Amino acid sequence: MERLLPVSELEARTDLFLQHLKIERNASSFTLRSYGTDLAQLLQFLEENHTPDLDRKALRAYLAHLSRKRLKASTINRKLACIKSFFKFVCGQEVVTTNPADTLSFLKQRKRLPSVLSFQDIMSAAGLAGGADYESVRDGFIIDVFYASGIRLRELVGLNVEDVDVYQNTIRVLGKGARERITPIGPSLSRSMKSYLQLRAGFLTTFKQETQALFVNKRGRRMTARQVQYRVSKHLVAASGRQDASPHKLRHSFATHLLDRGADLLAVQELLGHASLSSTQVYTHLTIEKLKQTYNQAHPRAEK
């Protein structure tokens, strides 16, 4: 006889699932919050529609509800990925006999190539941020670190002073899934890092609490992802005139500029901390498009 998951048990199973992700999968706090929110929203829909059990029909009704709300395909797919992961866990616990999410298909998404910033715009943004006070110097230096290393926003926020090696010109980064990697930053940035660390130490003498955070806010505490996002985006928009400029654009620019200059794709994958090469290959399309433009502009047989 088929055994389904009662909606009344969904909240308790969600707690066990999140605990599993945290302990067994080393999931980040961001992932745990996102998955918790996604499953809470599913529960709310099911309760509002008086659904007794979670079967394929109930899940399809929920996905249809998300589509009617005109959510992006990428957002619906992310929520579906959470649901699939949840039911894979529940099946492993032998709570249900069949997986109702197993045959549900992801929506087709139009591939969008990541846009990048020019080297000149990035350097201008760092210059605009730079100043004499700690916060201005810090903001300019954060932009430099993003572009020099290609690290993610949450990876940068999680950096501690001990993660920096100014003698080996590297930083230790804790990436997705608690995967650790060593990222080079170059001698020039290492020299700037020494100056920044001295300024940071002087700034922190006015606070009672101690922190190992590499980047601290005006209260002497570790900067949040939101704070970094806001301040970096502000400088990038001012320098480039592009409203979509953000810390993640610096990561795209890092990868694209490396490939444009002949860097090996596998090396770029390692630097970005991608688990799969397919995630890195999207940047090759940018370099191919650039080659096509050059060809069409310069070759006699190109179509005019």
C-alpha positions in Angstrom: 0.0 0.0 0.0 1.3 3.5 -0.9 2.4 5.5 2.1 2.3 9.3 1.6 3.6 12.1 3.8 0.8 13.7 5.8 0.8 17.5 5.6 0.5 17.6 9.4 4.0 16.0 9.6 5.7 18.4 7.1 6.9 20.9 9.6 8.6 18.3 11.8 10.2 16.6 8.8 11.4 19.9 7.6 13.3 20.4 10.9 14.9 17.0 10.6 15.8 17.8 6.9 17.5 21.1 7.8 19.3 19.4 10.7 20.6 16.8 8.2 21.7 19.5 5.8 23.6 21.3 8.5 25.3 18.3 10.1 25.8 15.9 7.2 26.1 18.3 4.3 27.7 21.3 5.9 25.1 23.6 4.4 25.6 27.3 4.8 23.2 29.4 7.0 22.0 31.0 3.8 21.0 27.7 2.3 19.3 26.6 5.5 17.3 29.8 5.6 16.3 29.5 2.0 15.2 25.9 2.2 13.4 26.5 5.5 11.5 29.4 3.8 10.7 27.4 0.7 9.2 24.5 2.7 7.3 26.8 5.0 5.7 28.4 1.9 4.8 25.0 0.6 3.2 24.1 4.0 1.2 27.4 4.0 -0.2 26.6 0.5 -1.2 23.1 1.4 -2.9 24.1 4.7 -4.8 26.9 3.0 -6.1 24.4 0.4 -6.9 21.8 3.1 -4.6 19.2 1.5 -4.3 16.1 3.7 -1.3 14.4 2.1 1.6 15.3 0.0 1.4 13.5 -3.4 2.4 14.4 -6.9 -1.0 16.1 -7.6 -0.5 18.4 -4.6 3.0 19.3 -5.6 1.9 20.0 -9.2 -0.9 22.3 -7.8 1.7 24.2 -5.8 4.0 24.7 -8.8 1.0 25.9 -10.8 0.2 28.4 -8.0 3.8 29.7 -8.2 3.4 30.1 -12.0 0.2 32.1 -11.5 2.1 34.4 -9.2 4.4 35.1 -12.2 7.6 34.1 -10.4 10.6 33.7 -12.6 11.4 30.3 -13.9 14.7 30.4 -12.1 12.9 31.0 -8.8 10.4 28.2 -9.3 13.2 25.8 -10.3 15.1 26.7 -7.1 12.0 26.0 -5.0 11.4 22.7 -6.9 15.1 21.7 -6.3 14.5 22.2 -2.6 11.3 20.1 -2.7 13.2 17.3 -4.6 16.0 17.4 -2.1 13.6 17.2 0.8 11.7 14.2 -0.6 15.0 12.4 -1.4 15.8 12.8 2.3 12.3 11.6 3.4 12.5 8.6 1.1 15.9 7.7 2.6 14.3 7.8 6.0 11.6 5.3 4.6 8.9 7.7 5.7 7.1 7.3 2.3 7.0 4.5 -0.2 7.3 6.6 -3.3 8.8 10.0 -4.2 6.1 12.4 -5.4 8.6 14.9 -6.6 10.8 12.5 -8.6 9.0 12.9 -12.0 8.4 16.6 -11.7 10.3 18.5 -14.4 12.1 21.8 -14.1 11.0 24.7 -16.2 13.0 25.6 -19.3 15.1 28.7 -18.7 16.5 31.0 -21.4 20.3 31.0 -20.9 21.5 34.5 -20.1 25.1 35.2 -20.5 26.7 36.9 -17.4 27.5 40.6 -18.1 30.8 42.0 -17.1 32.4 45.3 -16.2 35.4 46.7 -17.9 38.8 46.9 -16.1 38.6 50.7 -16.3 35.2 50.8 -14.6 36.3 48.5 -11.8 39.5 50.5 -11.1 37.4 53.7 -11.2 35.0 52.3 -8.7 37.9 51.4 -6.4 39.2 54.9 -6.8 35.8 56.5 -6.0 35.5 54.4 -2.9 39.0 55.1 -1.7 39.7 57.9 0.8 41.5 58.7 4.0 39.1 57.3 6.6 38.8 53.6 7.4 35.4 53.0 5.8 36.4 54.5 2.5 39.7 52.7 2.3 37.9 49.5 3.3 35.3 49.9 0.5 38.0 50.4 -2.2 40.0 47.5 -0.9 36.9 45.2 -0.9 36.4 46.0 -4.6 40.1 45.1 -5.2 39.7 41.8 -3.4 36.6 40.9 -5.2 38.2 41.5 -8.6 41.6 40.0 -7.7 40.2 36.8 -6.4 36.8 36.2 -7.9 35.3 35.1 -4.6 31.6 35.1 -3.8 29.9 37.8 -1.7 29.4 35.4 1.3 32.9 34.1 1.0 34.3 37.6 1.3 32.1 38.4 4.3 33.3 35.2 6.0 37.0 36.0 5.7 39.1 36.3 8.8 42.5 38.0 9.3 44.1 34.6 9.7 42.8 33.6 6.3 45.2 36.1 4.6 48.8 35.2 3.9 50.6 38.3 2.7 53.9 36.4 2.3 52.5 33.7 0.0 50.1 36.2 -1.7 47.0 34.0 -1.0 43.8 33.9 0.9 42.0 30.9 2.3 38.3 30.8 1.2 35.5 28.7 2.7 33.2 28.1 -0.3 29.9 26.3 -0.9 29.5 23.0 1.0 32.3 24.1 3.3 34.8 23.4 0.6 38.0 25.1 1.3 40.3 26.5 -1.4 43.4 28.7 -1.6 43.1 31.7 -3.9 46.1 33.8 -5.1 45.7 37.5 -4.9 49.0 38.8 -6.4 51.9 40.7 -4.8 50.4 44.2 -5.4 47.2 43.3 -3.5 49.3 41.7 -0.7 51.1 45.0 -0.2 47.8 46.8 -0.1 46.6 44.2 2.4 49.4 45.0 4.8 48.4 48.7 4.8 44.8 47.9 5.2 45.5 45.6 8.2 47.4 48.3 9.9 44.5 50.8 9.3 42.0 48.2 10.5 44.0 47.6 13.7 44.0 51.3 14.5 40.3 51.6 13.8 39.4 48.7 16.1 41.3 50.2 19.1 38.2 52.4 19.8 36.1 49.3 20.4 36.0 47.0 23.4 35.1 43.8 21.6 37.6 41.8 19.6 36.9 40.3 16.2 38.8 38.2 13.7 36.6 39.5 10.8 38.7 40.9 8.0 36.1 43.5 7.1 34.3 45.3 9.9 31.6 47.9 9.9 31.5 51.2 11.6 30.6 49.5 14.9 33.6 47.3 14.7 31.6 44.1 13.9 31.8 41.8 10.9 30.2 43.3 7.9 27.0 41.6 6.7 26.5 40.5 3.1 23.8 43.2 2.8 26.2 46.0 3.9 28.9 44.9 1.4 26.4 44.5 -1.4 25.0 48.0 -0.8 28.4 49.8 -0.5 30.1 48.0 -3.4 27.1 48.3 -5.7 26.9 52.1 -5.0 30.5 52.6 -6.1 30.2 50.4 -9.2 27.1 52.1 -10.4 28.7 55.5 -10.0 31.8 54.4 -11.9 30.1 52.4 -14.7 26.7 54.1 -15.0 25.1 50.6 -15.0 22.3 50.0 -12.5 22.9 46.3 -12.5 26.5 46.6 -11.3 27.1 44.5 -8.2 29.7 42.4 -6.4 28.7 39.4 -8.4 29.5 41.3 -11.6 33.1 41.5 -10.3 33.1 37.7 -10.1 31.9 37.5 -13.7 34.5 40.1 -14.8 37.3 38.2 -13.0 36.5 34.9 -14.9 35.9 36.5 -18.3 39.0 38.7 -18.2 41.1 35.6 -17.3 39.7 33.6 -20.2 40.1 36.6 -22.6 43.8 36.6 -21.7 44.2 32.9 -22.4 43.7 31.3 -19.0 43.0 27.6 -18.8 39.4 26.8 -18.2 40.2 24.2 -15.6 42.3 26.7 -13.7 39.5 29.2 -13.8 37.1 26.5 -12.5 39.5 26.0 -9.5 39.8 29.7 -8.8 36.0 30.2 -8.9 35.4 27.2 -6.6 33.0 25.6 -9.0 32.3 22.0 -8.3 31.3 21.3 -11.9 33.1 22.5 -15.1 29.7 23.2 -16.7 29.3 26.1 -14.3 32.5 27.6 -15.6 31.9 27.0 -19.3 29.2 29.7 -19.4 32.1 32.2 -19.5 33.6 30.7 -22.6 30.4 31.9 -24.5 31.4 35.4 -23.6 34.8 35.0 -25.1 33.4 33.3 -28.2 30.9 36.2 -28.7 33.8 38.6 -28.5 35.7 36.7 -31.1 32.7 36.7 -33.4 32.5 40.5 -33.1 36.1 40.9 -33.9 35.7 38.5 -36.9 32.6 40.3 -38.3 34.3 43.7 -38.0 37.7 42.7 -39.5 37.4 39.7 -41.8 36.8 40.4 -45.6 34.4 37.4 -45.9 32.3 38.4 -42.8 28.8 39.4 -43.5 28.4 43.2 -43.5 
